[in-house]
Amino acid sequence: MKVKFGLLPRIIVAIALGVLIGSFAPEWMARIFATFTAIFGNFLNFIVPLIILGFIAPGIAQLGKGSGKLLGLATFFAYASTIAAGVLAFFAATTILPNFMEAGAMSGIEDPEKALATSFIALDMPPVFGVMTALILAFLLGIGMASTGSKTMISFFEEFQAIIEKTISYVIIPLLPFHIFGIFANMAYGGAVAKILSLFAVVFVMIIILHWVMLMLQYTAAGTLNKKNPMRLLKTMLPAYFTALGTQSSAATIPVTVRQARETGANEKVVDFAVPLFATIHLSGSTITIVSCSIGVLLLTGSVPSFSSYLPFIFMLGVTMIAAPGVPGGAVMAAIGLLEAMLGFDPTMVALMIALYLAQDSFGTAANVTGDGALAMIVDRFTNGKKVLQ
C-alpha cells in the first residue's frame, strides 16, 4: 500500500530538521540555507502579482455569470461573513496572544540574510508590476470581462489561471518545505527559535476555538432567521465538516455540503446554486487563520497591530480570498501580496505565516464549508421563497 506523505507532515519534518541542523551548522552550511531562502523568496515576490492577476480577474468575471439577485445576495453575505471573521480574529488575537509570547522575540533576525548568514549569490527577480497594481488591474479587467462578456479575454485568463495554478502546485508547494527548513535553520543558527516555536501551539488552539465561535454565530443567525434550532442545524452539517477535515478541499466536499444543506430545509435550487459559489468566495475560516497568524508574527517582531491599520487589510483580504487557488495553502499564497504591501512582511515573516497556516489548513477548510450551509439558509430566507433562479 502506497502511503501519501502530505504537505503538512513535510512542513513539520522541515521545521524539526531545520531547528536540529541549524543548531550546530557551521557558517558555510548556514550560508547555503540562506542562499536558497533568498532565491526562493525572490521568486515568491515575482510570482505573487501574477497570482493575484491570474485568480482575481477571472474570479470576478465568473461571478458575473448567473442569476442576478441570488448572486448579489450570496456574494454580499459571503463577504460580510468573511469580514466579520477577520474582525473577530483581530480582537481575539490582540487580546490573547500578547499574554503568551514575548514581544520582539524575533527583533533583529527578521531577515536571515542580514542578521544571520549571508547568501552566496544575490539573484534579483523584480516583479513585472507591484501588488497594488496587480489588484487594481485584476479588478478593472475582471469587472470589464463580466460586463462585456468577452469570451476571448475570459478564455485567455482562464488559461493563464491554469498556468499559475500549475506553478503553485508543481513548483512553489513542493519547494515550500525546503524554504521553511532554511528559514528555521537560520533562526536556530541565531539561537532564537524556541520562543518562535511556542507561538505555534498557542495560535493553533486559539484558531480552532475561533472557528467554532464563528460557526456558532453563523448558525445562530441562520437559525434565528429561519426559526430553527441552531445546534440541530450545526449537527446536520457536521458530515461536511469532517469530510473537509479529511479532504482539505472545499471543492471536493461540495457534494456532501449540498446534501447536508438540503437537509436543513433550505430551498434545493438555492442550495444547488449557493453552495458551489460559497466554496469559491466564502473563506471565513481561512480569514480567521490568516489574521490570527499575521498578528502573532507581528507581535514577535515587536510591532503593535492597531485596528485602524488592520481594517483595510481585512477588507482587502475578503476580496483576495475569492482568488485563493484550490490547492493546499492556496489562501495564504493569495494573501502574501497583501501581507507584504499592507503589513510590511519580509521573507522570514512570510515563511512563518505559511508554516502557521498550513499547520491547520484542514480545520480552516472545514470551518469554511460548514459555514456555507448557514449562509445558504440565510440567502434562502432573504429570497423570501420567490423564484430567483430562471
Summary of the structure (lengths in Angstrom):
residues: 390
radius of gyration: 21.1
end to end distance: 48.7
largest distance: 70.5
contacts: 1425
relative contact order: 0.19
helix: 79%
strand: 0%
